[in-house]
Amino acid sequence: MTTRLFLFGTLGCHLCEEAETMAAVLERSNFDVDIEMIDIAEQEQWQEKYAIRIPVVYHPESRAELFWPFDIEEFKQFISELKK
């Protein structure tokens, strides 16, 4: 079953670009994950919640969050925990 995640960030955020690169690698791997990039500047609700915390990986079903700083191994662990 594919795990759906959101990656909250915004344009011009170099940390968000790093997180997007990790997300792209994981989507191409065998993690069976679909990661949707969401620009918080386009949605006030997300901007208010995450403005100073981006990038953030968010699992809408469980509302679990992975806050920066994280590396690809921590990102993988987050996904693995969601699949349990």
C-alpha positions as CSV (number, residue, x, y, z in Angstrom):
1,M,0.0,0.0,0.0
2,T,1.3,3.4,-1.0
3,T,2.0,5.8,1.9
4,R,0.9,9.4,1.0
5,L,2.9,12.2,2.5
6,F,3.1,16.0,2.2
7,L,6.4,17.9,2.1
8,F,5.7,21.4,3.3
9,G,8.2,24.1,2.1
10,T,8.4,27.2,0.0
11,L,10.3,28.6,-3.0
12,G,13.8,29.9,-2.3
13,C,14.3,27.7,0.8
14,H,17.5,25.8,0.4
15,L,16.6,23.4,3.2
16,C,13.4,22.6,1.4
17,E,15.3,21.9,-1.8
18,E,17.4,19.4,0.1
19,A,14.3,17.7,1.5
20,E,12.7,17.6,-2.0
21,T,15.8,15.9,-3.3
22,M,15.5,13.3,-0.6
23,A,11.8,12.9,-1.3
24,A,12.5,12.3,-5.0
25,V,15.1,9.6,-4.2
26,L,12.6,7.8,-1.8
27,E,9.8,8.0,-4.4
28,R,12.0,6.2,-6.9
29,S,13.1,3.6,-4.4
30,N,11.2,0.6,-3.1
31,F,9.5,2.6,-0.3
32,D,6.1,2.7,-2.1
33,V,5.6,6.3,-1.1
34,D,3.8,9.3,-2.8
35,I,5.1,12.6,-1.6
36,E,3.3,15.8,-2.6
37,M,5.2,19.0,-2.3
38,I,3.1,21.8,-0.8
39,D,4.2,25.5,-0.9
40,I,3.0,26.9,2.4
41,A,3.0,30.4,0.9
42,E,-0.1,29.3,-1.1
43,Q,-2.2,28.2,1.8
44,E,-2.6,30.3,4.9
45,Q,-3.4,27.4,7.2
46,W,-0.1,25.8,6.5
47,Q,1.8,29.1,6.5
48,E,0.6,29.9,10.0
49,K,1.5,26.4,11.3
50,Y,4.8,25.8,9.6
51,A,6.3,29.1,8.6
52,I,9.4,28.9,10.8
53,R,9.6,25.1,10.8
54,I,9.9,24.1,7.2
55,P,10.7,21.8,5.6
56,V,8.3,19.4,7.3
57,V,7.1,15.9,6.2
58,Y,3.5,15.3,7.2
59,H,1.4,12.1,7.1
60,P,-2.2,13.2,6.7
61,E,-3.7,10.0,8.0
62,S,-1.9,9.9,11.3
63,R,-0.9,13.5,11.5
64,A,2.6,12.5,12.2
65,E,5.3,15.1,11.4
66,L,9.0,14.9,10.7
67,F,10.6,18.3,11.3
68,W,13.9,19.6,10.0
69,P,16.7,18.8,10.5
70,F,16.5,15.3,9.1
71,D,18.6,13.2,6.8
72,I,17.6,10.5,4.3
73,E,18.0,7.8,6.9
74,E,15.7,9.6,9.3
75,F,13.2,10.1,6.5
76,K,13.3,6.4,5.7
77,Q,12.8,5.5,9.3
78,F,9.8,7.9,9.5
79,I,8.2,6.1,6.5
80,S,9.0,2.7,7.9
81,E,7.3,3.6,11.2
82,L,4.2,4.7,9.4
83,K,4.0,1.3,7.6
84,K,3.9,-0.7,10.9
